[in-house]
Amino acid sequence: AVSLSGFSEALVITLDGIGDGLSGSISAFKNNKLKTLISISGKDSLGIFFEHVTNIMNMRELEDEGQVMALANYSYPIKEADNPLLGYFEIKDARVKGKYGAVREYVELGKVFWKYPPEQFAYMAQQALEINVLKLVKQCVARYKIHNVCYAGGIASNVKVNMLIQHLPEVKGLYVFPHM
């Protein structure tokens, strides 16, 4: 991602489901070198969270996450204070911390799903993803003082999140790697 971005200095943020026990990383690209600053464990995966939501909605995980994102547009807005999915993650000190492991998270999401119409469930999941990713990006930019962002991984296919990152005043340049 960073080699195609054209940036001479950038934060490289990857957010995905899981691979090699990790679900993402925060790296710095400076002086033509890439240094990993933070690794995000598979337990704390925003990607697995969104995959679970897709699966619970009887859609194909790893294929239909875009449909969940789109369905969220058909819901009445839900206040952040009323969204039970916001408590599933904590973003603090540029780190992601999940409340549950993958199996328990799936069970807990299923309990929430049955209380809401599908479009509201999709809205709450999209809102939770947007809020958490934006917090992470803001905290990383503030902590590392790098204002160009290269973004990759499955979560980077969520164009609504990408648009919000692009409009953050702290982000001067954004490159989203097209091959999730």
Secondary structure, 3 states (H helix, E strand, C coil): CHHHHCCCCEEEEEEEEEECCEEEEEEEEECCEEEEEEEEEHHHCHHHHHHHHHHHCCCCCCCCHHHHHHHHHHCCCCCHHHCHHHHHEEEECCEEEECCCHHHHHHHHHHHHCCCCHHHHHHHHHHHHHHHHHHHHHHHHHHHCCCEEEEECHHHHCHHHHHHHHCCCCCCEEEECCCC
